[in-house]
Structures are given as structure tokens and as C-alpha cells.
Amino acid sequence: MKRCETCGGPFGLIRHYHYAHQFCSRRCKNRYLQRLAEAVARRRSALARLTGLAGRLRAQHQS
């Protein structure tokens, strides 16, 4: 039996989807989307630090 991507709980009468992911409730889907957004933000900030964009952006902002 399939389970919810976020909480691992069983599905009820309604399933909520995001691409190939299935969720038992809208709340679980929103939690998943929030975690996904946070992970993307962390990756972007790490990439900016690695490429030196963060310093250049700060210098432009202060000017």
C-alpha cells in the first residue's frame, strides 16, 4: 500500500498530488513544498557564496 510522501500515513478518500508525489492532505503537500523551497534557497545561497556573487551583490546594493 502506498503512503504519504511527508508523514508516511495512509491515504484517505482524497489524494493530493505534486508531480509524481502523493500526499494524504493539503497540509502535508504544503509542508513538502515549503521544505522544497527552503532547500532551493540553501542551494542558491551556497552557489552565490562559491561564485562570489554575494560580495558583488552587497557592494552594488550599498552603492
Residue frames relative to the residue before (quaternion, step in Angstrom):
aa qw qx qy qz dx dy dz
M 1.0000 0.0000 0.0000 0.0000 0.00 0.00 0.00
K 0.4436 -0.6937 0.5047 0.2592 3.57 -0.94 0.89
R 0.2055 -0.7755 0.5899 0.0913 3.52 -1.23 0.61
C 0.6564 -0.5066 0.3970 0.3935 3.55 -1.32 0.35
E 0.5291 -0.6523 0.4522 0.3002 3.59 -1.02 0.86
T 0.7344 0.4441 -0.2347 0.4564 3.60 1.00 -0.80
C 0.8368 0.2117 -0.0821 0.4981 3.57 0.60 -1.13
G 0.4431 -0.7092 0.4494 0.3143 3.59 1.19 -0.33
G 0.4708 0.6924 -0.4240 0.3453 3.57 1.30 0.14
P 0.5918 -0.5713 0.4215 0.3818 3.58 -1.22 0.33
F 0.5166 -0.6259 0.4867 0.3232 3.54 -1.25 0.44
G 0.3489 -0.7008 0.5796 0.2263 3.53 -1.21 0.62
L 0.7935 -0.2589 0.2135 0.5076 3.55 -1.04 -0.75
I 0.7670 0.2761 -0.1478 0.5600 3.57 1.14 -0.64
R 0.1441 -0.7557 0.6332 0.0851 3.54 -1.06 0.86
H 0.2462 -0.7383 0.6113 0.1435 3.52 -1.10 0.77
Y 0.1705 -0.8193 0.5457 0.0431 3.57 -0.90 0.96
H 0.0095 0.7185 -0.6942 -0.0413 3.49 -1.35 0.50
Y 0.7830 -0.1706 0.0223 0.5977 3.53 -0.21 1.37
A 0.8188 -0.2147 0.1520 0.5103 3.64 -0.68 -0.99
H 0.5634 0.6065 -0.3833 0.4097 3.61 1.27 -0.02
Q 0.1848 -0.7800 0.5928 0.0775 3.55 -1.05 0.86
F 0.0997 -0.8035 0.5869 0.0081 3.56 -0.99 0.92
C 0.5010 -0.6748 0.4589 0.2883 3.55 -1.12 0.67
S 0.8078 0.0762 -0.0279 0.5838 3.61 1.15 -0.48
R 0.6419 -0.5057 0.4078 0.4073 3.54 -1.30 0.28
R 0.6109 0.5663 -0.3410 0.4357 3.57 1.09 -0.72
C 0.6599 0.4903 -0.3021 0.4825 3.60 0.97 -0.84
K 0.6329 0.5213 -0.3299 0.4680 3.58 1.01 -0.78
N 0.6679 0.4979 -0.3003 0.4645 3.60 0.92 -0.88
R 0.6171 0.5313 -0.3413 0.4696 3.60 1.05 -0.71
Y 0.6465 0.5178 -0.3093 0.4671 3.56 0.97 -0.90
L 0.6774 0.4909 -0.2935 0.4627 3.60 0.87 -0.93
Q 0.6295 0.5246 -0.3322 0.4670 3.61 1.06 -0.71
R 0.6610 0.4928 -0.3039 0.4773 3.59 0.93 -0.87
L 0.6256 0.5347 -0.3249 0.4660 3.56 1.05 -0.78
A 0.6583 0.5023 -0.3019 0.4724 3.61 0.95 -0.88
E 0.6464 0.5111 -0.3184 0.4686 3.60 1.00 -0.79
A 0.6474 0.5143 -0.3181 0.4638 3.59 0.99 -0.79
V 0.6389 0.5097 -0.3242 0.4763 3.59 0.99 -0.77
A 0.6488 0.5161 -0.3171 0.4606 3.59 0.95 -0.84
R 0.6407 0.5131 -0.3249 0.4697 3.61 0.99 -0.79
R 0.6550 0.5099 -0.3141 0.4608 3.59 0.95 -0.86
R 0.6583 0.5108 -0.3119 0.4566 3.57 0.94 -0.86
S 0.6747 0.4799 -0.3091 0.4679 3.58 0.90 -0.84
A 0.6296 0.5177 -0.3385 0.4701 3.61 1.02 -0.69
L 0.6509 0.5063 -0.3108 0.4727 3.57 0.97 -0.82
A 0.6389 0.5184 -0.3248 0.4664 3.59 0.99 -0.80
R 0.6480 0.5049 -0.3233 0.4697 3.61 0.97 -0.79
L 0.6777 0.5064 -0.2964 0.4433 3.57 0.93 -0.89
T 0.7426 0.3979 -0.2267 0.4887 3.57 0.97 -0.74
G 0.5081 -0.6757 0.4075 0.3451 3.58 1.24 -0.09
L 0.3902 0.7404 -0.4706 0.2793 3.57 1.21 0.20
A 0.5954 0.5992 -0.3737 0.3832 3.56 1.02 -0.72
G 0.6766 0.4870 -0.2934 0.4680 3.60 0.91 -0.88
R 0.6628 0.4982 -0.3081 0.4664 3.57 0.97 -0.83
L 0.6506 0.5099 -0.3237 0.4604 3.57 0.98 -0.75
R 0.6404 0.5170 -0.3242 0.4663 3.59 1.00 -0.77
A 0.6537 0.5139 -0.3151 0.4575 3.58 0.97 -0.86
Q 0.6571 0.4988 -0.3097 0.4727 3.58 0.98 -0.78
H 0.6535 0.5260 -0.3106 0.4469 3.57 1.02 -0.82
Q 0.6886 0.4847 -0.2789 0.4616 3.60 0.98 -0.81
S 0.6204 0.5696 -0.3439 0.4153 3.61 1.13 -0.53
